[in-house]
Amino acid sequence: MPRRRKKIKRRKRRSLLLIGVGFFVLSLVFALLIGIQTVSALVHDLPKLNQDDLLSLGQTSKIYAADGTLLAEVFGSENRTVVPLESIPLYLQQATIAIEDERFYEHNGVDYEGLARAAFTNITSGSLVEGGSTITQQLVKTVYLTDERSFSRKLVEAVLATRLEQTVSKDEILERYLNTIYYGEGAYGVEAAAQTYFGKSVSQLDLSECATLAGLVNAPSIYSPKRDLKAATERRNVVLQKMADLGYITPAEAHGAASLPLVVSDQERTVAEPYFVEYVKQQLIDMYGAGTLFEGGLRVYTTIDPHLQEAGLEAIKDTLYEEGDPAAALVAIEPETGYIRAMVSSQDFRSYQFNLAAQAQRQPGSTFKPFVLTAAVEEGVNPEKTYYMSKEIDLPMPGGGTPWHVRTYNLQYYGVSNLKEAMMHSDNTVYAQLVMDLGPEKVRDTAEKMGIKSYMAANPSIALGGLGQGVSPLEMASAYGTLAAEGKHAEPIAITRVETADGKVKYEAKPDPKQVISDGTAYEVTKVLMSDIQAGTSAPANFGRPAAGKTGSTENLQDAWFVGYTPQFSTAVWVGYPDEQKPMTNVHGHSVWGDGFPATIWREFMMEAHRDLPVEDFPLPDHPVQFKRFHGRYVLFSGGEPPTTTEDAYGHTGRTAPGDETE
């Protein structure tokens, strides 16, 4: 009986065991089926390994000055410069493999041995110490996947890593990884990291620096030498020891590199010439779009001369140096090419981003008189033999209405005055009569041909740069440059060449000056403006070379200008308060006119700009102006000798004096 009971118990245990085993097998089969279905679904929905995604990384664009110095690096979310594997030190390659994926050249995308080792380490330590992801998996995750943390995502990552290893070589994967991974402090890829932490190219890094960068990848914010030098040093030493353990370096080399102090660059990422750089960036966006500028890795070469930039800023600082002084802007252009060689604003870009040199629209005052004279000479008017009455005057407006009351700023008048003399005296009343004779539309059209792009109201006050006329220093330098270039206007150029990240030329500037006024006209106007610098209101700008120019001031002293040129440079200077229409009646104890601070800044800049240049005269024209008798409503006399009295003048023309008309 007892023996029978034992047999029954054994049978029951065997049955339960069989049932348990059967249940386990069924569960395993069920799990396997579920797993197969899951894997099939995941594999079916895997992202495609698009080679364009793998190869087209967003890269930092760089903007250079004319002498090749770097002005700025421009990037969107990722600061990156892609470099080939042969430019990356072998030490950095080995250090990265040692600390991130020591079996990189042995596995096929997924390191199962490494996964097992990582799992064991994490279990025995009770914390997440090792991750087990290979370099290939990390690259796949960065390029093709999101940051989701799940079993299914890891499975997809493993499948894609295996596929990628079957598609491209190990060296290609390593190169792409080293150019993709984030190293902290806004640096993506080894080149940006080398520049950020050590202030030099990746190709120049030594063993200690290579180990430091390799150690950053695991936790950039923790191991950044800019944040915690001690932690970064300890991490570097771990990498060096790992390299020695794997035979990449000798223990002596590891010890020697570990004994070196970490010297981190304190160079901050700054933009040189920020106003000019912003001007260039806007042009690039207009040309190629923001995406190409911020992600395309462009190499942009510009016209700006750092020496002239410094000369312009020094000229301003040496002149306007007291707290509360008005601001100033300066633009210098090469007349024959239109190349912008200097674009300077006295403001601090960090607190004031508005570019006074290129964006400001301020009344130009008497610096517009040369456009009136140019329009007149184009009509055959002789500046030295065409006379008007210099006097405070009321000029009837076309179509009736309130007469235009005109006076000269210093209230000095000269009776009968030719156009050259009136320019040298900056006589408003003479040039007001001239614009009435010519018609303001003709003056506006002339100014536009010469380079003024801003809207100008075609009313008589255009002669004096009054209300309705707002221009920038860039426009004025460009337009006066037309006179300097014998009547040929070259559009302002800031960018000479644009290259793609792989060195292909995307754009190259081709200056194309157009003859917009005759060379004879440009020469005659230049002669008048040379006389102005030699003995007129512009005399404070004289710096001992052949030069032509004109002062400008608004009636309420809110804006003051000097614009002038030599054959080599056309330069415009503006002085004023940028955020308010504030009269400059007490700056260093003086009122600010064009012949004051603006002329001083212009002279100081031009002296430095021409320091090493040969002295050049303005060339004689090939097509001299054929002067003719000018018949205008207000002209007193054109040709021959000037009248000696007002009565003689108006008797000669058979008209009453301006301001005394009865019609």
C-alpha positions as CSV (number, residue, x, y, z in Angstrom):
1,M,0.0,0.0,0.0
2,P,2.7,2.6,0.9
3,R,4.6,1.5,-2.2
4,R,1.5,2.2,-4.4
5,R,1.0,5.6,-2.8
6,K,4.6,6.6,-3.6
7,K,4.0,5.6,-7.3
8,I,0.9,7.7,-7.5
9,K,2.8,10.7,-6.0
10,R,5.7,10.2,-8.5
11,R,3.2,10.1,-11.4
12,K,1.5,13.3,-10.1
13,R,4.9,15.1,-9.8
14,R,5.8,13.9,-13.3
15,S,2.5,15.1,-14.7
16,L,2.9,18.5,-13.0
17,L,6.4,18.7,-14.3
18,L,5.3,17.8,-17.8
19,I,2.5,20.4,-17.6
20,G,5.0,23.0,-16.3
21,V,7.5,22.2,-19.1
22,G,4.7,22.3,-21.6
23,F,3.4,25.6,-20.3
24,F,7.0,27.0,-20.4
25,V,7.5,25.8,-24.0
26,L,4.1,27.2,-25.1
27,S,5.0,30.5,-23.4
28,L,8.4,30.5,-25.1
29,V,6.8,29.8,-28.4
30,F,4.2,32.4,-27.9
31,A,6.8,35.0,-26.8
32,L,8.9,34.0,-29.8
33,L,6.0,34.4,-32.1
34,I,5.2,37.8,-30.6
35,G,8.9,38.7,-30.9
36,I,9.0,37.6,-34.5
37,Q,5.9,39.7,-35.2
38,T,7.4,42.7,-33.4
39,V,10.7,42.4,-35.2
40,S,8.9,41.9,-38.5
41,A,6.8,45.0,-37.9
42,L,9.9,47.0,-36.8
43,V,12.0,45.9,-39.7
44,H,9.1,46.6,-42.1
45,D,9.0,50.2,-40.7
46,L,12.7,50.8,-40.4
47,P,13.9,54.1,-41.8
48,K,15.9,53.8,-45.0
49,L,19.6,54.2,-44.8
50,N,19.7,57.2,-47.0
51,Q,23.3,58.0,-47.8
52,D,22.4,61.6,-48.3
53,D,21.3,61.8,-44.7
54,L,24.6,60.2,-43.6
55,L,26.8,62.5,-45.7
56,S,25.0,65.8,-45.5
57,L,25.7,67.2,-42.1
58,G,24.9,70.8,-41.2
59,Q,28.1,72.7,-41.3
60,T,29.3,76.1,-40.0
61,S,29.7,78.8,-42.6
62,K,32.7,81.1,-42.3
63,I,33.1,84.7,-43.4
64,Y,36.6,86.1,-44.1
65,A,38.0,89.6,-44.6
66,A,39.9,90.6,-47.7
67,D,43.2,89.6,-46.1
68,G,41.9,86.1,-45.2
69,T,41.4,86.7,-41.5
70,L,38.3,85.1,-40.1
71,L,35.5,87.6,-39.3
72,A,32.8,85.2,-38.1
73,E,31.5,81.7,-37.9
74,V,27.8,81.4,-38.8
75,F,25.7,78.3,-37.8
76,G,22.2,77.3,-36.8
77,S,21.8,74.8,-34.0
78,E,25.1,73.0,-34.7
79,N,28.5,74.5,-34.9
80,R,30.4,72.0,-37.1
81,T,33.2,71.9,-39.7
82,V,33.6,68.5,-41.4
83,V,37.1,67.3,-41.9
84,P,38.4,64.1,-43.6
85,L,39.6,61.2,-41.5
86,E,43.2,61.8,-42.7
87,S,43.1,65.2,-41.0
88,I,42.1,63.7,-37.7
89,P,45.1,62.6,-35.6
90,L,45.5,58.8,-35.2
91,Y,45.6,59.4,-31.4
92,L,42.1,60.8,-31.5
93,Q,40.8,58.0,-33.6
94,Q,42.4,55.4,-31.2
95,A,41.3,57.2,-28.1
96,T,37.7,57.3,-29.3
97,I,37.7,53.6,-30.1
98,A,39.4,52.7,-26.8
99,I,36.9,54.5,-24.6
100,E,33.7,54.2,-26.7
101,D,34.0,50.9,-28.7
102,E,37.1,48.9,-28.2
103,R,36.0,46.1,-30.5
104,F,35.0,48.5,-33.3
105,Y,37.1,46.9,-36.0
106,E,35.9,43.4,-35.0
107,H,32.1,43.5,-34.7
108,N,29.5,43.9,-37.4
109,G,27.7,46.9,-36.0
110,V,26.5,45.3,-32.7
111,D,29.0,44.1,-30.2
112,Y,27.3,41.2,-28.4
113,E,30.3,40.5,-26.3
114,G,30.4,44.1,-25.3
115,L,26.6,44.1,-24.5
116,A,27.1,41.0,-22.2
117,R,30.0,42.7,-20.5
118,A,28.1,45.9,-20.0
119,A,25.1,44.0,-18.6
120,F,27.2,42.1,-16.2
121,T,29.0,45.3,-15.1
122,N,25.7,47.2,-14.6
123,I,24.1,44.3,-12.6
124,T,27.1,43.8,-10.3
125,S,27.6,47.5,-9.7
126,G,23.9,48.1,-9.1
127,S,23.9,51.1,-11.4
128,L,24.2,52.0,-15.1
129,V,28.0,52.1,-15.6
130,E,28.3,51.0,-19.3
131,G,26.0,51.4,-22.2
132,G,27.2,48.8,-24.7
133,S,26.3,50.9,-27.8
134,T,28.9,50.7,-30.5
135,I,30.2,53.7,-32.5
136,T,28.0,52.5,-35.4
137,Q,24.9,52.3,-33.2
138,Q,25.6,55.8,-31.8
139,L,26.0,57.2,-35.4
140,V,22.7,55.5,-36.5
141,K,20.9,56.9,-33.4
142,T,22.2,60.4,-34.2
143,V,21.5,60.4,-37.9
144,Y,18.4,58.3,-38.3
145,L,16.6,57.9,-35.0
146,T,15.2,59.9,-32.1
147,D,16.3,60.0,-28.4
148,E,13.5,57.6,-27.4
149,R,14.7,55.0,-24.8
150,S,12.9,51.7,-25.2
151,F,13.6,48.1,-26.1
152,S,12.1,48.4,-29.5
153,R,14.1,51.5,-30.3
154,K,17.3,49.6,-29.3
155,L,16.3,46.8,-31.5
156,V,15.8,49.1,-34.5
157,E,19.2,50.7,-33.7
158,A,20.9,47.3,-33.7
159,V,19.3,46.3,-37.0
160,L,20.2,49.6,-38.7
161,A,23.8,49.4,-37.4
162,T,24.2,46.0,-38.9
163,R,22.9,47.2,-42.2
164,L,25.1,50.2,-42.2
165,E,28.2,48.1,-41.6
166,Q,27.2,46.1,-44.7
167,T,26.9,49.4,-46.7
168,V,30.0,51.5,-45.9
169,S,33.5,50.9,-44.6
170,K,34.6,51.1,-41.0
171,D,36.8,54.1,-41.8
172,E,33.8,55.9,-43.3
173,I,31.7,55.2,-40.2
174,L,34.4,56.4,-37.9
175,E,35.0,59.6,-40.0
176,R,31.2,60.4,-40.0
177,Y,31.0,59.7,-36.3
178,L,33.9,62.0,-35.4
179,N,32.3,64.7,-37.5
180,T,28.8,64.2,-36.0
181,I,29.0,63.6,-32.3
182,Y,28.4,66.4,-29.8
183,Y,31.4,67.5,-27.7
184,G,29.7,70.1,-25.5
185,E,29.9,73.9,-25.4
186,G,28.0,74.1,-28.7
187,A,30.7,72.1,-30.6
188,Y,29.6,69.3,-33.0
189,G,32.4,67.2,-34.5
190,V,36.1,67.1,-33.7
191,E,37.1,70.3,-35.6
192,A,34.7,72.5,-33.8
193,A,35.6,70.8,-30.5
194,A,39.3,71.4,-31.1
195,Q,38.7,75.1,-31.9
196,T,36.3,75.5,-28.9
197,Y,38.5,73.9,-26.2
198,F,42.0,74.4,-27.5
199,G,41.8,77.2,-30.0
200,K,43.4,75.3,-32.9
201,S,42.6,72.9,-35.7
202,V,42.0,69.2,-34.8
203,S,45.1,68.2,-36.9
204,Q,47.3,70.1,-34.4
205,L,46.1,68.3,-31.3
206,D,48.6,66.3,-29.1
207,L,48.0,63.0,-27.3
208,S,46.7,64.7,-24.1
209,E,44.3,66.8,-26.0
210,C,43.1,63.9,-28.1
211,A,42.3,61.9,-25.0
212,T,40.5,64.8,-23.5
213,L,38.2,65.1,-26.5
214,A,37.5,61.4,-26.6
215,G,36.6,61.5,-23.0
216,L,34.0,64.2,-23.5
217,V,31.6,62.1,-25.7
218,N,30.2,60.1,-22.8
219,A,29.1,63.2,-20.8
220,P,30.1,66.5,-22.3
221,S,28.6,68.7,-19.6
222,I,30.3,66.7,-16.8
223,Y,33.7,66.4,-18.4
224,S,34.0,69.8,-20.1
225,P,37.4,71.3,-19.2
226,K,35.8,74.7,-19.4
227,R,33.4,73.8,-16.6
228,D,35.4,71.4,-14.4
229,L,39.1,71.1,-15.1
230,K,39.6,68.4,-12.4
231,A,36.9,66.1,-13.8
232,A,38.1,66.6,-17.3
233,T,41.7,65.8,-16.3
234,E,40.6,62.6,-14.4
235,R,38.5,61.5,-17.4
236,R,41.5,62.2,-19.8
237,N,43.7,60.0,-17.7
238,V,41.1,57.2,-17.8
239,V,41.2,57.4,-21.6
240,L,45.0,57.3,-21.6
241,Q,45.1,54.2,-19.4
242,K,42.6,52.5,-21.7
243,M,44.7,53.3,-24.7
244,A,47.7,51.8,-23.0
245,D,45.8,48.7,-21.9
246,L,44.8,48.1,-25.5
247,G,48.3,48.7,-26.8
248,Y,47.6,51.9,-28.7
249,I,50.3,53.7,-26.7
250,T,52.9,52.6,-24.2
251,P,52.5,52.9,-20.4
252,A,55.3,55.5,-20.5
253,E,53.4,57.6,-23.1
254,A,50.2,57.3,-21.1
255,H,52.0,58.4,-18.0
256,G,53.7,61.3,-19.8
257,A,50.5,62.7,-21.2
258,A,48.7,62.2,-17.9
259,S,51.3,64.3,-16.2
260,L,50.6,67.3,-18.4
261,P,48.3,70.1,-17.2
262,L,45.2,70.7,-19.4
263,V,45.6,74.1,-21.0
264,V,42.2,75.2,-22.3
265,S,41.7,78.1,-24.7
266,D,39.9,81.1,-23.1
267,Q,39.1,82.5,-26.5
268,E,35.4,83.3,-26.7
269,R,33.6,82.9,-30.0
270,T,33.3,86.5,-31.2
271,V,32.4,88.3,-34.4
272,A,34.8,90.8,-35.8
273,E,33.2,93.7,-37.6
274,P,29.7,92.7,-36.5
275,Y,27.9,95.4,-38.5
276,F,29.6,94.4,-41.7
277,V,29.1,90.7,-41.0
278,E,25.3,91.3,-40.5
279,Y,25.2,93.2,-43.8
280,V,27.0,90.2,-45.5
281,K,24.7,87.7,-43.8
282,Q,21.6,89.4,-45.1
283,Q,23.0,89.4,-48.6
284,L,23.8,85.6,-48.3
285,I,20.3,84.9,-47.1
286,D,18.9,86.8,-50.1
287,M,21.2,84.9,-52.4
288,Y,20.8,81.3,-51.0
289,G,18.3,81.3,-48.2
290,A,18.9,81.0,-44.4
291,G,19.3,77.2,-44.5
292,T,22.3,77.3,-46.8
293,L,23.9,80.1,-44.8
294,F,23.5,78.5,-41.4
295,E,23.9,74.8,-42.3
296,G,25.7,74.8,-45.7
297,G,29.4,75.2,-44.6
298,L,29.9,78.1,-47.0
299,R,33.3,79.9,-47.2
300,V,32.5,83.5,-47.8
301,Y,35.3,86.0,-48.9
302,T,34.6,89.7,-48.5
303,T,36.0,93.1,-49.5
304,I,36.5,94.5,-46.1
305,D,40.0,95.6,-45.1
306,P,40.6,95.1,-41.3
307,H,43.3,97.8,-41.3
308,L,40.8,100.3,-42.8
309,Q,38.2,99.2,-40.4
310,E,40.5,99.9,-37.5
311,A,41.5,103.3,-39.1
312,G,37.8,104.3,-39.4
313,L,37.0,103.3,-35.8
314,E,40.1,105.1,-34.4
315,A,39.3,108.3,-36.4
316,I,35.8,108.3,-34.8
317,K,37.1,107.5,-31.3
318,D,39.8,110.1,-31.5
319,T,37.3,112.7,-32.4
320,L,34.2,111.8,-30.4
321,Y,35.5,110.5,-27.2
322,E,33.4,112.0,-24.4
323,E,30.4,110.3,-22.8
324,G,27.2,111.5,-24.4
325,D,28.8,112.3,-27.7
326,P,26.8,111.7,-30.8
327,A,27.4,108.5,-32.8
328,A,29.2,108.3,-36.1
329,A,29.3,106.0,-39.1
330,L,31.9,105.7,-41.9
331,V,31.9,103.9,-45.3
332,A,34.8,103.7,-47.7
333,I,34.4,102.3,-51.2
334,E,36.8,101.6,-54.0
335,P,35.4,103.7,-56.8
336,E,36.4,101.5,-59.8
337,T,35.1,98.2,-58.4
338,G,32.5,99.2,-55.8
339,Y,34.3,97.1,-53.2
340,I,33.4,98.2,-49.7
341,R,36.7,98.5,-47.9
342,A,35.4,99.9,-44.6
343,M,32.0,100.0,-42.9
344,V,32.2,101.4,-39.4
345,S,29.7,102.4,-36.8
346,S,30.7,103.8,-33.4
347,Q,27.9,102.0,-31.6
348,D,28.3,98.9,-29.4
349,F,26.8,96.0,-31.4
350,R,25.8,94.1,-28.3
351,S,23.4,96.8,-27.3
352,Y,22.7,98.4,-30.6
353,Q,22.3,96.2,-33.7
354,F,21.1,98.8,-36.1
355,N,23.7,99.4,-38.8
356,L,24.1,103.2,-39.1
357,A,26.5,102.8,-42.0
358,A,24.2,100.9,-44.2
359,Q,20.7,101.2,-42.8
360,A,20.4,104.7,-41.4
361,Q,18.2,107.1,-43.5
362,R,19.3,110.6,-42.5
363,Q,18.9,114.0,-44.2
364,P,22.1,114.7,-46.2
365,G,22.0,118.4,-46.1
366,S,24.3,120.2,-48.5
367,T,26.1,117.0,-49.5
368,F,23.3,116.8,-52.1
369,K,24.4,119.9,-53.9
370,P,26.9,118.0,-56.0
371,F,24.0,116.1,-57.5
372,V,22.4,119.3,-58.5
373,L,25.6,120.6,-60.0
374,T,26.1,117.3,-61.8
375,A,22.6,117.5,-63.3
376,A,23.4,121.1,-64.4
377,V,26.7,120.2,-66.0
378,E,25.1,117.4,-67.9
379,E,22.9,120.1,-69.4
380,G,26.0,122.0,-70.5
381,V,26.1,124.5,-67.6
382,N,29.5,126.0,-66.9
383,P,30.0,126.1,-63.1
384,E,32.4,129.0,-63.4
385,K,30.3,131.1,-65.8
386,T,26.8,130.7,-64.6
387,Y,25.6,133.2,-62.1
388,Y,22.8,133.5,-59.6
389,M,22.0,136.0,-56.9
390,S,23.2,135.0,-53.4
391,K,20.5,136.4,-51.1
392,E,17.8,135.2,-48.7
393,I,14.9,134.6,-51.0
394,D,11.3,133.4,-51.4
395,L,10.9,131.2,-54.4
396,P,7.4,130.7,-55.8
397,M,6.4,127.1,-55.9
398,P,5.0,125.5,-59.1
399,G,1.3,125.5,-59.0
400,G,1.1,128.2,-56.4
401,G,1.0,127.8,-52.6
402,T,3.3,129.1,-50.0
403,P,6.6,130.3,-51.4
404,W,9.8,128.4,-50.5
405,H,11.8,130.6,-48.1
406,V,15.5,129.8,-48.5
407,R,18.5,131.1,-46.6
408,T,22.1,130.0,-46.0
409,Y,22.9,128.5,-42.6
410,N,25.4,131.3,-41.6
411,L,23.2,134.1,-43.0
412,Q,26.1,135.3,-45.2
413,Y,25.4,136.2,-48.8
414,Y,27.7,137.2,-51.7
415,G,25.5,139.1,-54.2
416,V,26.3,137.8,-57.7
417,S,27.8,134.3,-57.4
418,N,28.7,131.6,-59.9
419,L,28.0,128.0,-59.1
420,K,31.6,127.1,-58.2
421,E,31.7,130.0,-55.7
422,A,28.3,129.1,-54.3
423,M,29.5,125.5,-53.8
424,M,32.6,126.7,-51.9
425,H,30.4,128.9,-49.7
426,S,27.8,126.1,-49.4
427,D,25.2,128.8,-50.5
428,N,21.7,127.3,-50.2
429,T,20.0,130.2,-52.0
430,V,22.0,129.8,-55.2
431,Y,21.5,126.0,-55.4
432,A,17.8,126.5,-54.6
433,Q,17.4,128.7,-57.6
434,L,19.4,126.2,-59.7
435,V,17.2,123.3,-58.8
436,M,14.1,125.4,-59.7
437,D,15.7,126.1,-63.1
438,L,16.6,122.4,-63.7
439,G,13.6,120.8,-62.2
440,P,13.8,118.5,-59.1
441,E,13.0,115.5,-61.2
442,K,16.2,115.8,-63.1
443,V,18.2,116.1,-59.9
444,R,16.5,113.0,-58.4
445,D,17.2,111.0,-61.6
446,T,20.8,112.0,-61.6
447,A,21.3,111.1,-57.9
448,E,19.6,107.7,-58.6
449,K,21.9,107.0,-61.6
450,M,24.9,107.8,-59.5
451,G,24.0,105.4,-56.7
452,I,21.3,106.7,-54.4
453,K,18.8,103.9,-53.8
454,S,16.6,105.4,-51.1
455,Y,13.3,107.0,-52.1
456,M,13.7,110.7,-52.8
457,A,10.8,113.1,-53.1
458,A,11.1,115.1,-56.3
459,N,10.5,118.5,-54.7
460,P,12.8,121.6,-54.7
461,S,14.2,120.8,-51.2
462,I,16.1,118.0,-52.8
463,A,18.8,120.5,-53.7
464,L,19.5,121.0,-50.0
465,G,19.0,117.4,-48.8
466,G,16.0,118.6,-46.8
467,L,12.7,117.0,-45.8
468,G,11.8,113.9,-47.8
469,Q,15.4,113.0,-48.5
470,G,16.9,110.3,-46.3
471,V,20.1,108.4,-47.3
472,S,22.7,106.1,-45.8
473,P,26.5,106.7,-45.7
474,L,26.8,103.6,-47.9
475,E,24.7,105.2,-50.6
476,M,26.6,108.5,-50.4
477,A,30.0,106.9,-50.6
478,S,28.8,104.9,-53.6
479,A,27.3,107.9,-55.4
480,Y,30.3,110.2,-54.9
481,G,32.4,107.2,-56.1
482,T,30.8,107.7,-59.5
483,L,32.5,111.1,-59.7
484,A,35.8,109.6,-58.6
485,A,35.5,106.9,-61.3
486,E,35.1,109.3,-64.2
487,G,31.3,109.0,-64.3
488,K,31.2,105.2,-64.1
489,H,29.0,103.8,-61.3
490,A,29.9,100.4,-59.7
491,E,27.3,98.9,-57.5
492,P,28.7,98.4,-53.9
493,I,30.2,94.9,-53.5
494,A,30.7,93.3,-50.1
495,I,31.3,89.6,-51.2
496,T,34.0,88.7,-53.7
497,R,33.6,84.9,-53.6
498,V,31.5,82.1,-52.1
499,E,32.7,78.5,-51.9
500,T,30.8,75.4,-50.9
501,A,32.1,73.2,-48.1
502,D,33.9,71.1,-50.6
503,G,35.7,74.0,-52.1
504,K,33.6,74.5,-55.3
505,V,33.1,78.2,-56.3
506,K,29.4,79.0,-55.9
507,Y,29.7,82.8,-56.7
508,E,32.4,85.2,-57.8
509,A,32.0,88.9,-58.0
510,K,32.5,90.6,-61.3
511,P,32.5,94.4,-60.9
512,D,30.6,95.9,-63.9
513,P,30.8,99.7,-63.7
514,K,28.3,101.5,-66.0
515,Q,28.9,104.9,-67.5
516,V,26.0,106.9,-66.0
517,I,27.3,110.4,-66.5
518,S,30.0,111.6,-68.9
519,D,33.6,111.6,-67.8
520,G,33.6,115.3,-68.7
521,T,30.8,116.0,-66.3
522,A,32.5,114.0,-63.5
523,Y,35.7,116.0,-64.1
524,E,34.0,119.4,-64.0
525,V,32.1,118.6,-60.8
526,T,35.3,117.2,-59.3
527,K,37.2,120.4,-60.1
528,V,34.6,122.4,-58.1
529,L,34.7,120.0,-55.2
530,M,38.5,120.0,-55.2
531,S,38.3,123.8,-54.9
532,D,35.9,123.4,-52.0
533,I,38.5,121.2,-50.1
534,Q,41.3,123.6,-51.0
535,A,39.7,126.9,-50.1
536,G,36.0,126.4,-49.3
537,T,33.8,125.2,-46.4
538,S,35.4,121.7,-46.8
539,A,39.0,123.0,-46.2
540,P,39.2,121.3,-42.7
541,A,39.2,118.0,-44.6
542,N,42.3,118.8,-46.6
543,F,45.0,116.2,-46.1
544,G,47.5,117.2,-48.6
545,R,46.5,115.1,-51.6
546,P,44.2,115.7,-54.6
547,A,40.8,115.2,-53.1
548,A,37.2,116.4,-53.7
549,G,34.4,116.7,-51.2
550,K,31.5,118.4,-49.7
551,T,30.2,119.2,-46.2
552,G,26.6,118.8,-45.2
553,S,24.5,119.9,-42.2
554,T,20.8,120.0,-41.7
555,E,19.3,123.3,-40.6
556,N,18.5,122.1,-37.1
557,L,21.9,120.5,-36.7
558,Q,20.5,117.0,-36.2
559,D,22.7,115.5,-38.9
560,A,26.2,116.5,-40.0
561,W,28.1,114.9,-43.0
562,F,31.3,115.0,-44.9
563,V,31.5,113.0,-48.2
564,G,34.6,113.1,-50.3
565,Y,36.9,111.1,-52.6
566,T,40.2,110.6,-54.2
567,P,40.9,108.4,-57.2
568,Q,41.5,105.5,-54.7
569,F,38.6,105.9,-52.2
570,S,35.2,107.4,-51.8
571,T,34.3,107.9,-48.2
572,A,31.2,109.1,-46.4
573,V,31.0,110.2,-42.7
574,W,27.8,110.9,-40.8
575,V,27.5,112.2,-37.3
576,G,24.3,112.4,-35.2
577,Y,22.2,110.9,-32.5
578,P,20.8,107.6,-33.9
579,D,17.6,107.2,-31.8
580,E,16.4,110.8,-31.7
581,Q,16.3,113.9,-33.8
582,K,18.5,115.8,-31.3
583,P,20.2,119.1,-32.3
584,M,24.0,118.9,-31.9
585,T,24.4,122.4,-30.4
586,N,26.8,121.6,-27.6
587,V,29.3,118.8,-28.4
588,H,32.7,119.5,-26.8
589,G,31.3,123.1,-26.4
590,H,30.6,123.5,-30.1
591,S,27.7,123.2,-32.6
592,V,28.3,120.3,-35.0
593,W,28.5,121.3,-38.7
594,G,29.9,119.2,-41.6
595,D,33.2,121.1,-41.5
596,G,33.7,120.1,-37.9
597,F,33.7,116.6,-36.5
598,P,32.7,114.9,-39.8
599,A,35.5,116.6,-41.8
600,T,38.0,115.8,-39.0
601,I,37.0,112.1,-39.0
602,W,37.2,111.9,-42.8
603,R,40.6,113.6,-42.9
604,E,42.1,111.3,-40.2
605,F,40.7,108.2,-41.9
606,M,41.8,109.2,-45.4
607,M,45.3,110.1,-44.2
608,E,45.7,106.5,-42.9
609,A,44.0,104.9,-45.8
610,H,46.4,106.6,-48.3
611,R,49.5,106.2,-46.2
612,D,51.2,103.6,-48.5
613,L,49.4,104.6,-51.7
614,P,50.9,106.7,-54.5
615,V,49.6,110.2,-55.0
616,E,47.2,110.2,-57.9
617,D,45.6,113.1,-59.8
618,F,42.1,113.0,-61.2
619,P,42.6,112.2,-65.0
620,L,41.6,114.6,-67.7
621,P,38.4,113.4,-69.5
622,D,38.3,111.9,-72.9
623,H,35.0,113.7,-73.6
624,P,35.2,117.3,-72.2
625,V,31.9,119.0,-71.6
626,Q,30.7,121.3,-74.4
627,F,29.4,124.2,-72.4
628,K,26.5,126.2,-73.8
629,R,24.4,129.2,-72.8
630,F,22.0,128.2,-70.0
631,H,18.6,129.8,-70.1
632,G,16.8,129.4,-66.8
633,R,14.2,131.4,-64.9
634,Y,16.6,132.5,-62.2
635,V,20.0,132.5,-63.9
636,L,21.5,135.9,-64.1
637,F,24.1,135.3,-66.7
638,S,25.7,132.4,-68.5
639,G,28.9,132.9,-70.4
640,G,31.3,135.8,-70.7
641,E,32.1,138.1,-67.8
642,P,29.9,138.2,-64.7
643,P,27.6,141.2,-64.2
644,T,29.0,143.7,-61.7
645,T,25.7,144.7,-60.1
646,T,22.3,143.2,-59.5
647,E,20.8,145.9,-61.8
648,D,23.2,145.0,-64.6
649,A,22.5,141.3,-64.2
650,Y,18.8,141.6,-64.4
651,G,18.9,144.3,-67.0
652,H,20.9,141.9,-69.1
653,T,18.3,139.2,-68.8
654,G,15.3,141.5,-69.0
655,R,13.9,140.1,-65.8
656,T,13.2,141.4,-62.3
657,A,15.3,140.1,-59.4
658,P,14.2,136.7,-57.8
659,G,11.9,137.4,-54.9
660,D,10.6,140.6,-56.6
661,E,8.5,138.9,-59.3
662,T,5.1,140.4,-59.8
663,E,3.7,137.5,-61.7
